[in-house]
Amino acid sequence: MTTRFLDWWKGRTVREQRMLVALAVVAALVLGWLLVIRPLDAALASAKERHGQAVAALAQTRAQAKAINDLTQRPAPALGGPLATVIGTSASEAGFTVSRLDADANGNVTLAIAAARPQAFFAWVAEMESRGAIAANLTASANTDQTLSVQATFRAGGR
């Protein structure tokens, strides 16, 4: 095969040989650009984008960790009475009809409300957490009348 190629090559004029060499060089450059440089450039751009996203995620995670650390360093506010009493009184004052209010041996209080507007209920939960009663477990189910049936377990924030 090599001898056939050499015979064919020798059958070309010098001008044709130079043109074929130039064609081969240009073809090699184009293939190198398509098969090596473009994929590397795309990979570099993708890596830079992922790096930027990772830096942003790291900054957000550090900010959230600092906020959590600040919250854990701050002492929990005093409830001003037994947890069950505070939860029951506050729920009644907020206009909720409490269907069940149970305290367990661990000091947790389970509250059940048959119908509560979502915005009002979650605003009340946020208020209770600011007062030192943390919602440890919360289950809400949608009722047919755009209210929620809620069962929540609260614990004192200082423990």
C-alpha positions as CSV (number, residue, x, y, z in Angstrom):
1,M,0.0,0.0,0.0
2,T,2.9,2.3,0.8
3,T,4.5,1.7,-2.5
4,R,1.2,2.4,-4.4
5,F,0.9,5.7,-2.5
6,L,4.6,6.6,-3.2
7,D,4.1,5.8,-6.9
8,W,0.9,8.0,-6.9
9,W,2.8,10.8,-5.1
10,K,5.7,10.7,-7.5
11,G,3.2,10.9,-10.4
12,R,2.1,14.3,-9.2
13,T,3.9,17.5,-10.2
14,V,5.7,19.6,-7.6
15,R,2.9,22.1,-7.6
16,E,0.3,19.4,-7.0
17,Q,2.4,17.9,-4.2
18,R,2.7,21.4,-2.4
19,M,-1.0,21.9,-2.9
20,L,-1.8,18.4,-1.4
21,V,0.6,19.1,1.6
22,A,-1.1,22.5,2.2
23,L,-4.5,20.7,2.0
24,A,-3.4,18.1,4.5
25,V,-2.1,20.8,6.9
26,V,-5.3,22.8,6.7
27,A,-7.4,19.6,7.2
28,A,-5.3,18.7,10.2
29,L,-5.7,22.2,11.7
30,V,-9.5,22.1,11.2
31,L,-9.8,18.6,12.7
32,G,-7.6,19.6,15.6
33,W,-9.8,22.7,16.2
34,L,-13.0,20.7,15.9
35,L,-11.8,17.6,17.9
36,V,-9.5,19.2,20.5
37,I,-9.8,22.9,21.0
38,R,-13.6,23.3,20.8
39,P,-14.4,20.5,23.3
40,L,-11.7,21.8,25.7
41,D,-13.1,25.3,25.4
42,A,-16.7,24.0,26.1
43,A,-15.4,22.0,29.1
44,L,-13.6,25.1,30.4
45,A,-16.7,27.2,30.1
46,S,-18.8,24.6,31.8
47,A,-16.3,24.2,34.6
48,K,-16.3,28.0,35.1
49,E,-20.1,28.1,35.3
50,R,-20.2,25.2,37.7
51,H,-17.5,26.9,39.8
52,G,-19.5,30.1,39.9
53,Q,-22.6,28.1,41.0
54,A,-20.6,26.3,43.7
55,V,-19.1,29.5,45.0
56,A,-22.7,31.0,45.3
57,A,-24.0,27.8,46.9
58,L,-21.0,27.9,49.4
59,A,-21.7,31.5,50.3
60,Q,-25.4,30.8,50.8
61,T,-24.6,27.7,52.9
62,R,-22.1,29.7,55.0
63,A,-24.7,32.4,55.6
64,Q,-27.3,29.9,56.6
65,A,-24.8,28.1,58.9
66,K,-24.0,31.5,60.5
67,A,-27.8,32.2,60.9
68,I,-28.3,28.8,62.5
69,N,-25.3,29.3,64.8
70,D,-26.6,32.8,65.8
71,L,-30.0,31.2,66.6
72,T,-28.4,28.5,68.7
73,Q,-26.2,30.9,70.6
74,R,-29.2,33.1,71.5
75,P,-31.0,31.9,74.7
76,A,-34.6,30.8,74.2
77,P,-37.2,33.2,75.4
78,A,-39.1,32.3,78.6
79,L,-42.5,31.0,77.8
80,G,-44.2,32.5,80.9
81,G,-45.9,29.4,82.0
82,P,-46.3,25.7,81.3
83,L,-46.0,24.9,77.6
84,A,-49.5,23.3,77.4
85,T,-51.1,26.4,79.0
86,V,-49.2,28.8,76.7
87,I,-50.1,26.8,73.6
88,G,-53.8,26.4,74.5
89,T,-54.3,30.0,75.5
90,S,-52.5,31.4,72.5
91,A,-54.4,29.1,70.1
92,S,-57.7,30.2,71.6
93,E,-56.7,33.9,71.5
94,A,-55.7,33.4,67.8
95,G,-59.3,32.2,67.1
96,F,-58.5,28.5,66.6
97,T,-60.9,25.8,67.9
98,V,-58.6,23.3,69.6
99,S,-60.0,19.8,69.3
100,R,-57.2,18.2,71.3
101,L,-54.4,19.4,73.5
102,D,-52.2,16.7,75.2
103,A,-48.9,17.0,77.1
104,D,-46.6,14.0,77.2
105,A,-44.0,12.9,79.8
106,N,-41.2,14.6,77.8
107,G,-42.8,18.0,78.1
108,N,-44.0,18.0,74.5
109,V,-47.5,19.3,73.7
110,T,-49.6,17.9,70.9
111,L,-52.2,20.2,69.5
112,A,-55.0,19.2,67.0
113,I,-57.1,21.8,65.2
114,A,-59.9,20.6,62.9
115,A,-60.1,23.7,60.7
116,A,-57.7,26.6,60.4
117,R,-56.9,29.0,57.6
118,P,-53.4,28.3,56.4
119,Q,-52.1,31.9,56.5
120,A,-53.4,32.4,60.0
121,F,-52.2,29.1,61.3
122,F,-48.6,29.4,60.0
123,A,-48.4,33.0,61.2
124,W,-49.4,31.7,64.7
125,V,-46.8,28.9,64.5
126,A,-44.1,31.6,63.7
127,E,-45.3,33.7,66.6
128,M,-45.1,30.7,68.9
129,E,-41.6,29.9,67.7
130,S,-40.6,33.5,68.4
131,R,-42.0,33.1,71.9
132,G,-40.0,29.9,72.5
133,A,-42.3,27.1,71.6
134,I,-40.8,25.2,68.7
135,A,-42.9,23.1,66.3
136,A,-41.1,19.8,66.4
137,N,-43.6,17.9,64.2
138,L,-46.4,19.3,62.1
139,T,-48.9,17.5,59.9
140,A,-51.5,19.5,57.9
141,S,-54.2,18.1,55.6
142,A,-56.4,20.1,53.3
143,N,-60.1,20.2,54.0
144,T,-62.8,20.7,51.4
145,D,-63.4,24.3,52.4
146,Q,-59.9,25.8,51.9
147,T,-58.9,25.2,55.5
148,L,-56.4,22.8,57.0
149,S,-56.8,20.0,59.5
150,V,-53.7,20.3,61.6
151,Q,-51.8,18.2,64.2
152,A,-48.7,19.8,65.7
153,T,-46.3,18.8,68.4
154,F,-44.5,21.6,70.2
155,R,-41.5,21.6,72.5
156,A,-39.9,24.3,74.6
157,G,-37.1,26.0,72.7
158,G,-34.6,25.8,75.5
159,R,-34.2,22.1,75.4
